[in-house]
Amino acid sequence: MRIVSIAIAILVTAALYLFIFERDRLNGTAPTGTPEAAQVEADFTPPAEKARTEAHAVAVVVRHSQAEPLDSTVVLRGETEAAREVTVTAETAGRVVNEPLRKGALVEAGQLLCQIDRGTRDATLAQAQAALAEAEVALGNARKLASGGYASETQILSAEAGVESARAALAQAARDIENLEIKAPFAGLLESDTAELGTFLTTGAACATVIQLDPMKLVGYAPETEVDEIQIGARAGARLISGNTVTGHVTYLARSADAATRTFRVEVEVPNPDFAIRDGQTVELAIRAEGEMAHLVAQSSLTLNDDGLIGLRLAGPDNRVVFAPVRVLRDTREGIWVAGLPEQADIITVGQEFVREGVLIEPHFEDDTETETEQ
C-alpha cells in the first residue's frame, strides 16, 4: 500500500515538472526570450505600436488646414405671438347704436368701433356749465364783500372751492360724452366682432378685441447653457410649421428664468405686412451667436486617443505625430467643423490610425500628391 502511494507521488511530481518547466516545448512554441519568441511577438504587435518602436519613418498623407471664422447658431423651439392684443372696453354705460364690424376686418388707429347712445348727457353737460357760471359769480361777490370788510376769508375759500367743484363736474360731463365713442387704439385686425347693435354696455364691458400682426413676435425659450450666447439685436431666422422662412432680429431677452422650466424668454420681431404669419403658430428659431475660429475636416480624419478623447493626429515638429483634442461644432455635407486646433495645422488625413503620438512620419501633403497624380 505504501509503495502505491510513493508511486503516485512520483507521477504527480513528474507531471507538475513537465507542465511548469517544459510547457513551451510540449506545446511546440519557443520559450520566452528566445529569437523565435521575439519574432512571434513582433508579428502580433499592433501597427501603431510597431511604428513607434521602429526607426524608419511611416509614410502618411497630410493636409494644410487654415482656421476660418464660423458663425455659431442657437436653435430654439417656440411659437408666434401678436405684437399687441387689446380688448377695448367701455368707459361709460349705455346702449350701442352703430352697426357692428365683423372679426377679421382691418381697422385703423382711431377708427370708431362702438358708438354709445348720448341719452341725457347733453343736459348733464349744460347743467354743469350753468353750475360753473353760478359758482364764478358767487366767488366774485364774496371777493367784493371781503374788500369792504363784509365777508371773511373763510367765505372766499368756500366760494373758490365751489368754483373748482363745478369745473370738475363740467370736465367729467364732457369726458363722459367723449367716451361715447369707443375707438381702435392702434391699427390691426379685429379678433372678435364689435358689440352688436342694441347691446347695453356697462363700464368695463368689452366692445371688441384688436390684435396687431405686423410686426409679428416669435417667442422661444433658451436654456441656461445657451442664453449667454444670445445678444439683443442679433439676426435670427425662423422656419414655420408650414415650411415658410422669415428673418428678423432679437428684440427681448429675459433676465429672469421661468420658475418651472428654468428657461429664458426670447423674442424675435419679424415683418408681416401681408399677415401670412398667424398668431399661435409653431416656429423653429435659429439665432446667430458670436462665432469662433474653426477648421473644416473630413469625418474620417477624426480618431480617438488612448484616453478616449476625440481629436486629430497632426504632423508636428521634427515630423513627429502630435495628438490634438478637438471639439465638434457642426456637421455639414462638406465635412465637420471642429475647434481646438491652432490657427494653422497639418492634419494627417491618411494613415492616422497606424501611428501614435511621437512616431516619426514621412508626410506627403495633399497638394503635392494631387500635382504628381495629374502629371
C-alpha positions as CSV (number, residue, x, y, z in Angstrom):
1,M,0.0,0.0,0.0
2,R,2.9,2.3,0.9
3,I,4.6,1.5,-2.4
4,V,1.5,2.6,-4.3
5,S,1.4,6.0,-2.5
6,I,5.0,6.6,-3.3
7,A,4.5,5.8,-7.0
8,I,1.5,8.2,-7.2
9,A,3.6,11.0,-5.6
10,I,6.4,10.4,-8.1
11,L,4.0,10.6,-11.0
12,V,2.3,13.8,-9.8
13,T,5.8,15.4,-9.3
14,A,6.8,14.5,-12.8
15,A,3.6,15.8,-14.3
16,L,4.0,19.2,-12.4
17,Y,7.6,19.5,-13.7
18,L,6.6,18.9,-17.3
19,F,3.6,21.3,-17.0
20,I,5.6,24.1,-15.4
21,F,9.1,23.9,-16.8
22,E,8.6,22.1,-20.2
23,R,5.3,23.6,-21.2
24,D,6.6,25.6,-24.2
25,R,8.5,22.6,-25.6
26,L,5.5,20.3,-25.2
27,N,3.2,22.9,-27.0
28,G,5.7,23.3,-29.8
29,T,6.3,27.1,-29.1
30,A,9.7,28.8,-28.4
31,P,10.4,29.8,-24.9
32,T,10.1,33.5,-23.9
33,G,13.3,35.4,-24.5
34,T,14.4,33.3,-27.5
35,P,14.8,34.7,-31.0
36,E,11.8,32.6,-32.1
37,A,9.6,34.1,-29.3
38,A,10.7,37.6,-30.2
39,Q,9.7,37.0,-33.9
40,V,6.3,35.7,-32.9
41,E,5.7,38.7,-30.6
42,A,6.8,41.1,-33.4
43,D,4.3,39.5,-35.8
44,F,1.4,40.2,-33.4
45,T,2.4,43.7,-32.4
46,P,-0.2,46.4,-33.4
47,P,0.9,48.5,-36.4
48,A,0.7,51.7,-34.3
49,E,2.9,50.2,-31.6
50,K,5.3,48.7,-34.1
51,A,5.7,52.1,-35.8
52,R,6.6,53.7,-32.5
53,T,9.5,51.3,-31.9
54,E,10.8,51.1,-35.5
55,A,13.4,53.6,-36.6
56,H,12.2,54.3,-40.1
57,A,9.5,57.0,-40.8
58,V,5.9,56.0,-41.6
59,A,4.5,57.5,-44.8
60,V,1.3,59.4,-44.2
61,V,-0.8,61.9,-46.2
62,V,-1.1,65.4,-44.6
63,R,-3.3,68.4,-45.4
64,H,-2.6,72.0,-44.7
65,S,-5.6,73.5,-42.8
66,Q,-6.3,77.2,-42.1
67,A,-8.8,78.2,-39.4
68,E,-11.8,80.1,-40.6
69,P,-14.4,82.1,-38.7
70,L,-17.6,80.0,-38.1
71,D,-20.8,81.6,-37.0
72,S,-22.5,79.8,-34.2
73,T,-26.3,79.3,-34.1
74,V,-28.7,78.8,-31.2
75,V,-31.7,76.8,-32.2
76,L,-34.9,77.2,-30.2
77,R,-38.5,76.0,-30.4
78,G,-41.3,78.4,-29.9
79,E,-44.4,80.0,-31.3
80,T,-45.7,83.1,-32.9
81,E,-47.4,85.8,-30.9
82,A,-49.2,89.0,-31.9
83,A,-47.1,92.1,-31.3
84,R,-50.1,93.7,-29.4
85,E,-53.5,92.4,-28.4
86,V,-56.1,94.6,-26.6
87,T,-59.6,94.1,-25.5
88,V,-61.2,97.5,-25.9
89,T,-63.8,98.2,-23.2
90,A,-66.4,100.8,-22.5
91,E,-65.6,103.6,-20.0
92,T,-69.2,104.7,-19.7
93,A,-72.5,102.8,-19.7
94,G,-75.0,103.0,-22.5
95,R,-76.6,101.2,-25.5
96,V,-74.7,100.6,-28.7
97,V,-76.3,102.5,-31.6
98,N,-74.0,101.6,-34.6
99,E,-73.8,98.6,-36.8
100,P,-71.1,96.1,-35.7
101,L,-67.8,95.4,-37.5
102,R,-67.1,91.7,-38.1
103,K,-64.0,89.9,-36.9
104,G,-61.1,89.8,-39.4
105,A,-61.8,93.3,-40.5
106,L,-58.9,95.7,-40.8
107,V,-59.1,98.8,-38.6
108,E,-57.0,101.9,-38.5
109,A,-55.8,103.7,-35.3
110,G,-58.6,105.9,-34.0
111,Q,-61.3,104.2,-36.1
112,L,-64.8,104.0,-34.4
113,L,-65.7,100.6,-33.1
114,C,-68.7,101.1,-30.8
115,Q,-71.0,104.2,-30.6
116,I,-72.9,104.6,-27.3
117,D,-76.2,106.4,-27.2
118,R,-75.8,110.0,-25.8
119,G,-79.0,109.8,-23.7
120,T,-79.3,112.8,-21.4
121,R,-75.6,113.6,-21.3
122,D,-76.1,116.9,-23.2
123,A,-78.4,118.0,-20.5
124,T,-75.9,117.0,-17.8
125,L,-73.3,119.0,-19.6
126,A,-75.4,122.1,-19.8
127,Q,-76.2,121.7,-16.1
128,A,-72.5,121.5,-15.3
129,Q,-71.8,124.6,-17.3
130,A,-74.6,126.6,-15.5
131,A,-73.3,125.4,-12.1
132,L,-69.8,126.7,-13.0
133,A,-71.2,130.1,-14.1
134,E,-73.1,130.4,-10.8
135,A,-70.0,129.4,-8.8
136,E,-67.9,132.0,-10.5
137,V,-70.5,134.8,-9.8
138,A,-70.6,133.7,-6.1
139,L,-66.8,133.9,-5.9
140,G,-66.8,137.4,-7.4
141,N,-69.4,138.6,-4.9
142,A,-67.5,137.1,-2.0
143,R,-64.4,138.9,-3.0
144,K,-66.2,142.3,-3.3
145,L,-67.7,141.8,0.2
146,A,-64.3,140.9,1.6
147,S,-62.8,144.0,0.1
148,G,-65.3,146.1,2.0
149,G,-64.9,144.1,5.2
150,Y,-68.3,142.4,4.9
151,A,-67.0,138.8,4.2
152,S,-64.4,136.6,5.9
153,E,-61.5,134.8,4.3
154,T,-63.4,131.5,5.0
155,Q,-66.2,132.6,2.8
156,I,-63.8,133.4,0.0
157,L,-62.2,130.0,0.3
158,S,-65.6,128.3,0.3
159,A,-66.6,130.2,-2.9
160,E,-63.3,129.2,-4.6
161,A,-63.9,125.5,-3.7
162,G,-67.4,125.8,-5.2
163,V,-65.8,127.0,-8.5
164,E,-63.3,124.2,-8.6
165,S,-66.0,121.6,-7.9
166,A,-68.2,123.0,-10.7
167,R,-65.2,122.9,-13.1
168,A,-64.6,119.2,-12.2
169,A,-68.2,118.3,-12.8
170,L,-68.1,120.1,-16.2
171,A,-64.9,118.2,-17.1
172,Q,-66.5,114.9,-16.1
173,A,-69.6,115.5,-18.1
174,A,-67.5,116.4,-21.2
175,R,-65.3,113.4,-20.7
176,D,-68.4,111.2,-20.4
177,I,-69.6,112.4,-23.8
178,E,-66.1,111.7,-25.3
179,N,-66.3,108.2,-24.0
180,L,-69.4,107.5,-26.0
181,E,-67.2,106.7,-29.0
182,I,-65.0,103.6,-28.5
183,K,-62.1,103.7,-30.9
184,A,-59.3,101.4,-32.0
185,P,-56.1,102.2,-30.0
186,F,-53.9,101.1,-32.9
187,A,-54.1,99.7,-36.5
188,G,-54.7,96.0,-36.7
189,L,-57.3,93.2,-37.1
190,L,-60.5,92.6,-35.3
191,E,-60.2,89.3,-33.5
192,S,-63.8,89.4,-32.5
193,D,-67.0,91.1,-33.7
194,T,-67.7,94.5,-32.1
195,A,-70.6,94.8,-29.8
196,E,-73.9,94.2,-31.5
197,L,-76.4,97.0,-32.3
198,G,-78.7,97.5,-29.3
199,T,-76.3,95.8,-26.7
200,F,-76.2,97.6,-23.4
201,L,-72.6,98.1,-22.3
202,T,-71.7,98.7,-18.7
203,T,-68.5,100.3,-17.6
204,G,-65.7,97.8,-18.3
205,A,-67.7,95.7,-20.8
206,A,-65.9,94.5,-23.9
207,C,-66.5,96.2,-27.2
208,A,-64.0,94.3,-29.3
209,T,-60.6,92.6,-29.4
210,V,-57.9,94.2,-31.6
211,I,-54.6,92.5,-32.5
212,Q,-51.6,93.8,-34.3
213,L,-49.9,91.2,-36.5
214,D,-47.3,93.5,-38.2
215,P,-44.7,93.2,-37.0
216,M,-45.1,89.7,-35.6
217,K,-43.3,88.4,-32.5
218,L,-41.6,85.0,-32.5
219,V,-41.2,83.7,-28.9
220,G,-38.8,81.0,-27.9
221,Y,-37.2,79.8,-24.6
222,A,-33.4,79.5,-24.3
223,P,-31.9,77.0,-21.8
224,E,-29.4,78.2,-19.2
225,T,-26.5,76.7,-21.2
226,E,-27.2,78.8,-24.3
227,V,-28.7,82.0,-23.1
228,D,-25.3,83.8,-22.7
229,E,-24.7,83.3,-26.5
230,I,-27.7,85.4,-27.4
231,Q,-27.5,89.1,-27.7
232,I,-30.1,91.8,-28.2
233,G,-30.2,92.8,-31.9
234,A,-28.7,89.5,-33.1
235,R,-30.0,88.4,-36.5
236,A,-32.4,85.4,-36.4
237,G,-34.1,83.2,-38.9
238,A,-37.2,81.2,-38.4
239,R,-39.0,78.3,-40.1
240,L,-42.7,78.0,-39.6
241,I,-44.5,74.7,-39.4
242,S,-45.8,75.3,-42.9
243,G,-42.2,75.4,-44.2
244,N,-42.1,79.2,-44.8
245,T,-39.0,81.0,-43.6
246,V,-38.7,84.6,-42.3
247,T,-35.8,86.7,-40.8
248,G,-35.7,89.3,-38.1
249,H,-33.8,90.5,-35.0
250,V,-33.8,89.7,-31.3
251,T,-35.7,92.4,-29.5
252,Y,-36.0,91.0,-26.0
253,L,-34.1,88.6,-23.8
254,A,-35.4,87.9,-20.3
255,R,-33.2,88.4,-17.3
256,S,-35.3,86.2,-15.1
257,A,-35.8,82.5,-15.7
258,D,-39.2,80.7,-15.8
259,A,-39.6,79.1,-12.4
260,A,-40.9,75.9,-13.8
261,T,-38.6,75.3,-16.8
262,R,-35.5,77.3,-15.9
263,T,-35.5,78.8,-19.4
264,F,-35.3,82.4,-20.5
265,R,-37.9,84.0,-22.8
266,V,-36.5,85.3,-26.1
267,E,-38.5,87.5,-28.6
268,V,-37.7,88.0,-32.2
269,E,-39.5,90.6,-34.3
270,V,-40.2,89.9,-38.0
271,P,-42.1,91.9,-40.6
272,N,-45.6,90.5,-41.5
273,P,-47.1,93.0,-43.9
274,D,-49.5,90.5,-45.6
275,F,-50.5,88.8,-42.3
276,A,-49.3,85.5,-43.7
277,I,-48.0,84.6,-40.2
278,R,-50.8,83.8,-37.8
279,D,-50.8,84.2,-34.0
280,G,-50.0,80.9,-32.2
281,Q,-48.1,79.0,-34.9
282,T,-45.3,76.7,-34.1
283,V,-41.9,78.0,-35.1
284,E,-38.2,76.9,-35.0
285,L,-35.8,79.8,-34.3
286,A,-32.2,79.9,-35.4
287,I,-30.4,82.8,-33.7
288,R,-26.9,83.8,-34.8
289,A,-24.5,83.8,-31.9
290,E,-20.9,85.0,-31.7
291,G,-18.7,82.7,-33.9
292,E,-15.2,81.3,-33.3
293,M,-12.3,80.1,-35.4
294,A,-12.7,76.5,-36.7
295,H,-11.3,74.0,-39.1
296,L,-13.2,72.1,-41.7
297,V,-12.0,68.4,-41.7
298,A,-13.2,65.1,-43.1
299,Q,-15.1,62.9,-40.7
300,S,-12.7,60.1,-41.5
301,S,-9.8,62.2,-40.1
302,L,-11.2,62.1,-36.6
303,T,-9.8,59.5,-34.2
304,L,-9.5,58.6,-30.5
305,N,-6.5,58.5,-28.3
306,D,-5.8,56.0,-25.5
307,D,-7.9,58.1,-23.1
308,G,-10.9,58.0,-25.3
309,L,-10.7,61.7,-26.3
310,I,-11.8,62.6,-29.8
311,G,-9.3,64.5,-31.8
312,L,-6.9,64.7,-34.8
313,R,-3.4,63.5,-35.4
314,L,-1.1,66.3,-36.7
315,A,2.3,66.4,-38.2
316,G,4.3,68.2,-35.5
317,P,7.8,69.5,-35.2
318,D,10.6,67.2,-36.5
319,N,7.9,65.2,-38.3
320,R,6.7,63.6,-35.1
321,V,3.0,62.8,-34.6
322,V,1.1,65.1,-32.2
323,F,-2.5,64.3,-31.0
324,A,-4.8,67.4,-30.6
325,P,-8.2,67.0,-28.9
326,V,-10.9,68.9,-30.7
327,R,-14.5,70.0,-30.1
328,V,-17.1,69.3,-32.8
329,L,-19.1,72.4,-33.6
330,R,-21.2,71.5,-36.7
331,D,-21.7,68.6,-39.1
332,T,-22.2,69.6,-42.7
333,R,-22.1,67.9,-46.1
334,E,-18.7,69.2,-46.8
335,G,-17.2,67.9,-43.5
336,I,-17.1,68.6,-39.8
337,W,-16.2,71.9,-38.3
338,V,-14.0,71.5,-35.2
339,A,-12.4,73.9,-32.7
340,G,-9.4,73.4,-30.5
341,L,-6.6,73.4,-33.1
342,P,-4.1,76.2,-33.7
343,E,-4.8,78.7,-36.5
344,Q,-2.7,76.7,-38.9
345,A,-2.5,72.9,-38.6
346,D,-1.1,70.0,-40.7
347,I,-3.7,67.3,-40.3
348,I,-2.9,63.7,-41.1
349,T,-5.8,62.5,-43.4
350,V,-4.5,59.1,-44.5
351,G,-2.6,56.7,-42.1
352,Q,-3.6,58.4,-38.9
353,E,-4.8,55.1,-37.5
354,F,-1.4,53.5,-38.0
355,V,0.6,56.0,-36.0
356,R,0.7,57.2,-32.4
357,E,1.9,60.3,-30.7
358,G,5.6,60.7,-31.0
359,V,6.0,58.4,-34.0
360,L,8.4,59.6,-36.8
361,I,6.5,60.1,-40.1
362,E,7.2,60.9,-43.7
363,P,4.5,63.5,-44.6
364,H,3.2,63.7,-48.1
365,F,1.0,66.8,-48.5
366,E,-2.3,66.5,-50.4
367,D,-1.4,69.4,-52.7
368,D,1.8,67.7,-53.7
369,T,0.1,64.4,-54.1
370,E,-2.6,65.8,-56.4
371,T,0.1,67.5,-58.6
372,E,2.0,64.3,-59.0
373,T,-1.2,62.4,-59.9
374,E,-2.1,65.0,-62.6
375,Q,1.4,64.8,-64.1
